[in-house]
Amino acid sequence: MWIVHTKGMIMSAQAQHPEPPYRAIAAQLRTRIESGELRPGDRVPSVRQIAQRWGVAVATATKVTALLRAEGLVEARVGAGTVVSASRAYVAGPVSTRAPRRPVPADGEPHRERLLRTAIAIADTEGLEAVSMRRLAAELGVGPMSLYRYMANKDELLTQMADAVFGELDLPEPGVLGWRADLERIARLQWQLCRRHLWLPRVVSFTRPLLALNTMAQTEWILRALDGSGLSAEVRMREALTLHSLVLTAALSVAEEAEAEQNTGVTLDGWRAAARTRAHELLDTGRFPLLAATPGEPTADLDGLFEYGLARHLDGFAVLLADPARRDRAHGEPAGP
């Protein structure tokens, strides 16, 4: 499990089910608030202070603050930073962690757009596991059942979140610069989108695609970019799905690294430093001479790996377009003599 030493450093110990460090840190701060040591209006450690004091990644520290805010224990105050919520008066014994209810504005908010913005903000900060109807209701200050007027269930919520995010992309008219420039452009835009919203690759499915306007428009745009290429509709669709897959697979690595930092409190540099001795032991056996000759950390530059994969994929696709026999085989037709 994860244990907290007296100096505040989170360190790992062997156990079957480790507790995420952010929860251990949040528990300490929660105890100080509920005991009355920290009173309403008192400042709590900032994200940077948490990262420094407990020796964890900034992503982990961010999750600590987000968890306390979700429980209604702290709030952001202009000019003061993060402080104990005004509703957290000291009460002996157990204290409810339910967020204070805020009145719904007369204009009918939270409407669908506000609901989606709030859900996306939670997912961006804390990950998909933090998104729920109950959590959204607490953030918006309404009863959970009232949200079902806008979303039938969590699956629909996730679909609409992804669709709203894909709507952030401003795609130009395809076909002006040629097929390769078009495919590079949309792949890079989607890559940047996944870097901003790390949860997005986990929502997209190829077997059960998201049936929503902005999401479907991404595939439609690629099909239009390949219109007139001489490829059948089936092959163009396969290319669109392959390009999506290339982006999402690379983006999953970024998302998994961010999740690992949050759950362990160890940065990628910290993990590499800890693993360096074991890596040298394996490479020094002489069984992996080619790996040993590889300079630097090849996985350190995920953007570079993405660009390499995109370029090599499009190189291969160019060969397909330039060779009629290959195009025939791609269509499932017999090759010419």
C-alpha positions as CSV (number, residue, x, y, z in Angstrom):
1,M,0.0,0.0,0.0
2,W,1.0,3.6,-0.1
3,I,2.1,5.0,3.3
4,V,2.7,8.6,4.4
5,H,5.9,9.2,6.2
6,T,6.1,11.9,8.9
7,K,7.9,14.2,6.6
8,G,5.1,14.1,4.2
9,M,6.8,12.1,1.4
10,I,4.7,9.5,-0.2
11,M,6.6,6.2,-0.7
12,S,5.6,2.8,-2.0
13,A,5.5,-0.3,0.1
14,Q,4.6,-3.8,-0.9
15,A,1.0,-4.6,-0.7
16,Q,-1.6,-6.2,-2.8
17,H,-3.8,-3.1,-3.4
18,P,-1.9,0.2,-3.4
19,E,-3.9,3.3,-2.6
20,P,-3.5,6.1,-5.0
21,P,-1.2,8.8,-3.4
22,Y,-3.7,11.6,-4.1
23,R,-6.3,10.0,-1.9
24,A,-3.7,9.6,1.0
25,I,-2.8,13.3,0.7
26,A,-6.5,14.4,0.4
27,A,-7.2,12.3,3.6
28,Q,-4.7,14.3,5.6
29,L,-6.1,17.6,4.5
30,R,-9.6,16.4,5.0
31,T,-8.8,15.4,8.6
32,R,-7.3,18.9,9.3
33,I,-10.5,20.5,7.9
34,E,-13.0,18.3,9.7
35,S,-11.1,18.6,13.0
36,G,-11.3,22.3,12.8
37,E,-7.5,22.8,12.5
38,L,-8.2,24.5,9.2
39,R,-11.3,26.7,9.5
40,P,-13.6,28.3,6.8
41,G,-11.6,30.9,4.9
42,D,-8.2,29.4,5.8
43,R,-5.9,28.8,2.9
44,V,-5.0,25.2,2.0
45,P,-1.8,24.3,0.2
46,S,-1.8,25.2,-3.5
47,V,-1.2,22.6,-6.2
48,R,2.5,23.6,-6.4
49,Q,2.9,23.4,-2.6
50,I,1.3,20.0,-2.4
51,A,3.6,18.7,-5.2
52,Q,6.7,20.1,-3.3
53,R,5.6,19.1,0.3
54,W,4.6,15.6,-0.6
55,G,7.1,15.0,-3.4
56,V,4.5,14.1,-6.0
57,A,3.8,15.1,-9.6
58,V,1.8,18.2,-10.3
59,A,-0.9,16.0,-11.9
60,T,-1.3,14.2,-8.7
61,A,-1.4,17.4,-6.7
62,T,-4.1,18.7,-9.0
63,K,-6.2,15.6,-8.3
64,V,-5.9,16.2,-4.6
65,T,-7.4,19.7,-4.9
66,A,-10.0,18.5,-7.3
67,L,-11.1,15.7,-4.9
68,L,-11.4,18.1,-2.0
69,R,-13.4,20.6,-4.2
70,A,-15.7,17.8,-5.3
71,E,-16.4,17.0,-1.7
72,G,-17.3,20.6,-1.0
73,L,-14.4,21.0,1.5
74,V,-12.5,23.7,-0.4
75,E,-13.3,26.4,-3.0
76,A,-11.3,28.8,-5.1
77,R,-11.5,32.4,-4.0
78,V,-10.2,35.4,-6.0
79,G,-7.1,36.9,-4.5
80,A,-6.8,34.2,-1.8
81,G,-6.3,31.0,-3.8
82,T,-7.8,27.7,-2.5
83,V,-9.5,28.1,0.9
84,V,-11.7,26.0,3.2
85,S,-15.2,26.3,2.0
86,A,-17.4,28.8,4.0
87,S,-19.9,26.0,4.6
88,R,-17.3,23.8,6.5
89,A,-17.9,25.1,10.0
90,Y,-16.4,22.7,12.6
91,V,-18.7,20.1,13.9
92,A,-17.6,17.4,16.4
93,G,-17.8,14.0,15.0
94,P,-18.3,12.9,11.4
95,V,-18.8,15.6,8.8
96,S,-20.8,15.2,5.6
97,T,-18.7,15.7,2.5
98,R,-21.7,16.5,0.3
99,A,-21.1,19.7,-1.8
100,P,-23.3,22.7,-0.9
101,R,-26.3,23.0,-3.2
102,R,-26.4,26.1,-5.4
103,P,-29.7,27.4,-6.7
104,V,-30.5,26.9,-10.3
105,P,-30.7,30.2,-12.2
106,A,-34.1,31.3,-13.4
107,D,-33.2,30.9,-17.0
108,G,-33.3,27.1,-16.6
109,E,-29.6,26.3,-16.3
110,P,-27.9,24.0,-16.0
111,H,-28.7,23.5,-19.7
112,R,-27.1,20.9,-21.9
113,E,-24.2,23.0,-22.9
114,R,-23.3,23.9,-19.4
115,L,-23.6,20.3,-18.3
116,L,-21.2,19.2,-21.1
117,R,-18.7,22.0,-20.3
118,T,-18.7,20.9,-16.7
119,A,-18.3,17.2,-17.5
120,I,-15.4,17.9,-19.9
121,A,-13.7,20.1,-17.3
122,I,-13.9,17.3,-14.7
123,A,-12.6,14.7,-17.2
124,D,-9.8,16.9,-18.2
125,T,-8.7,17.5,-14.6
126,E,-9.5,14.2,-12.9
127,G,-10.1,11.6,-15.6
128,L,-13.2,9.8,-16.8
129,E,-13.7,7.8,-13.6
130,A,-14.6,11.1,-11.9
131,V,-17.4,11.8,-14.2
132,S,-20.8,10.8,-13.0
133,M,-24.3,12.2,-12.8
134,R,-24.0,12.6,-9.1
135,R,-20.8,14.4,-9.4
136,L,-22.2,16.7,-12.1
137,A,-25.2,17.4,-10.0
138,A,-23.0,18.4,-7.1
139,E,-20.9,20.7,-9.3
140,L,-24.0,22.3,-10.8
141,G,-26.0,22.5,-7.5
142,V,-29.0,20.5,-8.6
143,G,-30.5,17.1,-7.9
144,P,-29.0,14.2,-9.9
145,M,-32.4,13.3,-11.3
146,S,-32.8,16.7,-12.9
147,L,-29.8,16.0,-15.2
148,Y,-31.7,13.1,-16.9
149,R,-33.7,15.7,-18.8
150,Y,-30.6,16.3,-20.8
151,M,-28.8,12.9,-20.9
152,A,-30.5,9.5,-20.7
153,N,-27.4,7.8,-19.1
154,K,-23.7,8.0,-18.8
155,D,-23.1,6.4,-22.2
156,E,-25.0,9.2,-23.8
157,L,-23.1,11.8,-21.7
158,L,-19.7,10.4,-22.8
159,T,-20.8,10.4,-26.5
160,Q,-21.9,14.0,-26.3
161,M,-18.8,15.0,-24.4
162,A,-16.6,13.5,-27.2
163,D,-18.8,15.1,-29.9
164,A,-18.5,18.5,-28.2
165,V,-14.7,18.2,-28.1
166,F,-14.5,17.1,-31.8
167,G,-16.5,20.3,-32.5
168,E,-13.5,22.3,-31.3
169,L,-11.7,21.4,-34.6
170,D,-11.9,24.0,-37.4
171,L,-11.3,21.9,-40.5
172,P,-10.7,23.7,-43.9
173,E,-12.2,22.6,-47.2
174,P,-10.4,19.4,-48.2
175,G,-8.8,18.9,-51.6
176,V,-7.0,22.2,-52.0
177,L,-3.5,21.1,-50.9
178,G,-3.7,17.5,-52.0
179,W,-4.6,14.2,-50.2
180,R,-1.3,13.9,-48.2
181,A,-1.4,17.5,-46.8
182,D,-5.1,16.9,-45.9
183,L,-4.5,13.7,-44.0
184,E,-1.5,15.2,-42.2
185,R,-3.6,18.1,-41.2
186,I,-6.5,16.2,-39.7
187,A,-4.3,13.7,-38.0
188,R,-2.2,16.4,-36.3
189,L,-5.3,18.3,-35.3
190,Q,-6.8,15.2,-33.8
191,W,-3.5,14.5,-32.0
192,Q,-3.4,17.9,-30.5
193,L,-7.1,17.5,-29.4
194,C,-6.2,14.2,-27.7
195,R,-3.3,15.9,-25.9
196,R,-5.7,18.5,-24.6
197,H,-8.4,16.0,-23.6
198,L,-6.5,12.9,-22.5
199,W,-9.7,10.9,-21.8
200,L,-10.9,11.2,-25.4
201,P,-9.2,8.1,-26.8
202,R,-10.9,5.9,-24.2
203,V,-14.3,7.0,-25.4
204,V,-13.9,6.4,-29.1
205,S,-14.7,2.9,-30.4
206,F,-14.4,1.4,-33.9
207,T,-16.7,-1.5,-33.3
208,R,-19.4,0.7,-31.7
209,P,-18.7,4.1,-33.2
210,L,-20.0,7.3,-31.7
211,L,-23.1,8.3,-33.7
212,A,-22.9,12.1,-33.3
213,L,-22.6,15.0,-35.8
214,N,-19.1,16.3,-35.0
215,T,-17.6,12.9,-34.6
216,M,-19.0,11.6,-37.9
217,A,-17.9,14.8,-39.6
218,Q,-14.2,13.8,-38.9
219,T,-14.6,10.6,-41.0
220,E,-16.7,12.3,-43.7
221,W,-13.9,14.9,-44.1
222,I,-11.3,12.2,-44.7
223,L,-13.5,10.5,-47.2
224,R,-13.9,13.8,-49.1
225,A,-10.2,14.4,-49.0
226,L,-9.7,11.0,-50.8
227,D,-12.5,11.6,-53.3
228,G,-11.2,11.2,-56.8
229,S,-8.2,9.1,-55.7
230,G,-9.4,6.1,-57.7
231,L,-9.9,4.1,-54.6
232,S,-13.2,2.4,-53.8
233,A,-15.5,3.7,-51.1
234,E,-14.6,0.6,-49.0
235,V,-10.8,1.3,-49.2
236,R,-11.3,5.0,-48.5
237,M,-13.3,4.1,-45.4
238,R,-10.5,1.7,-44.3
239,E,-8.0,4.4,-44.7
240,A,-10.1,6.8,-42.6
241,L,-10.4,4.2,-39.8
242,T,-6.7,3.4,-40.0
243,L,-5.7,7.1,-39.7
244,H,-8.1,7.5,-36.7
245,S,-6.5,4.4,-35.2
246,L,-3.0,5.7,-35.6
247,V,-3.8,8.9,-33.7
248,L,-5.8,7.2,-31.0
249,T,-3.3,4.5,-30.3
250,A,-0.5,7.0,-29.9
251,A,-2.7,9.2,-27.7
252,L,-3.5,6.3,-25.4
253,S,0.1,6.2,-24.5
254,V,0.0,9.8,-23.4
255,A,-3.2,9.2,-21.5
256,E,-1.9,6.1,-19.7
257,E,1.3,8.0,-18.7
258,A,-0.7,10.9,-17.2
259,E,-2.9,8.3,-15.3
260,A,0.2,6.5,-14.0
261,E,1.6,9.8,-12.7
262,Q,-1.7,10.6,-10.9
263,N,-2.1,7.1,-9.4
264,T,1.6,6.6,-8.3
265,G,2.8,10.2,-7.8
266,V,5.9,9.3,-9.8
267,T,6.8,11.4,-12.9
268,L,8.1,9.7,-16.1
269,D,11.5,11.1,-15.4
270,G,11.4,9.7,-11.9
271,W,10.3,6.3,-13.1
272,R,13.1,6.2,-15.7
273,A,15.6,7.1,-13.1
274,A,14.4,4.3,-10.8
275,A,14.3,1.8,-13.7
276,R,17.7,2.8,-15.1
277,T,19.7,0.4,-12.9
278,R,17.5,-2.6,-13.9
279,A,17.8,-1.5,-17.6
280,H,21.6,-1.4,-17.4
281,E,21.6,-4.9,-15.8
282,L,19.6,-6.4,-18.6
283,L,21.5,-4.6,-21.4
284,D,24.9,-5.5,-19.8
285,T,24.1,-9.2,-20.2
286,G,25.0,-8.9,-23.9
287,R,21.8,-10.5,-25.0
288,F,20.4,-7.3,-26.5
289,P,23.3,-5.6,-28.4
290,L,21.0,-3.7,-30.7
291,L,18.9,-2.3,-27.9
292,A,22.1,-1.4,-26.0
293,A,23.3,0.6,-29.0
294,T,20.2,2.7,-29.2
295,P,21.0,6.2,-28.1
296,G,18.9,8.1,-25.6
297,E,15.3,7.4,-24.6
298,P,13.4,6.6,-27.8
299,T,10.1,6.8,-26.1
300,A,10.8,10.2,-24.5
301,D,9.5,12.1,-27.5
302,L,5.9,11.0,-28.0
303,D,5.2,13.8,-30.5
304,G,8.2,12.6,-32.5
305,L,7.0,9.0,-32.4
306,F,3.6,10.1,-33.6
307,E,5.1,12.1,-36.5
308,Y,7.2,9.1,-37.5
309,G,4.3,6.8,-37.5
310,L,2.2,9.2,-39.5
311,A,4.9,9.8,-42.1
312,R,5.6,6.1,-42.6
313,H,1.9,5.3,-42.9
314,L,1.4,8.0,-45.5
315,D,4.5,6.8,-47.4
316,G,2.9,3.4,-47.7
317,F,-0.5,4.9,-48.7
318,A,1.3,6.9,-51.4
319,V,2.7,3.6,-52.8
320,L,-0.8,2.2,-52.9
321,L,-2.2,5.2,-54.8
322,A,0.7,5.1,-57.3
323,D,0.4,1.4,-58.2
324,P,-2.8,0.3,-60.1
325,A,-2.1,-3.3,-59.3
326,R,-1.9,-2.6,-55.6
327,R,-5.1,-0.5,-55.8
328,D,-6.8,-3.5,-57.4
329,R,-5.7,-5.8,-54.6
330,A,-6.8,-3.3,-52.0
331,H,-10.3,-3.3,-53.7
332,G,-10.3,-7.1,-53.4
333,E,-10.0,-7.5,-57.1
334,P,-7.5,-9.8,-58.9
335,A,-4.3,-8.0,-60.0
336,G,-3.7,-7.4,-63.7
337,P,-1.3,-9.5,-65.8
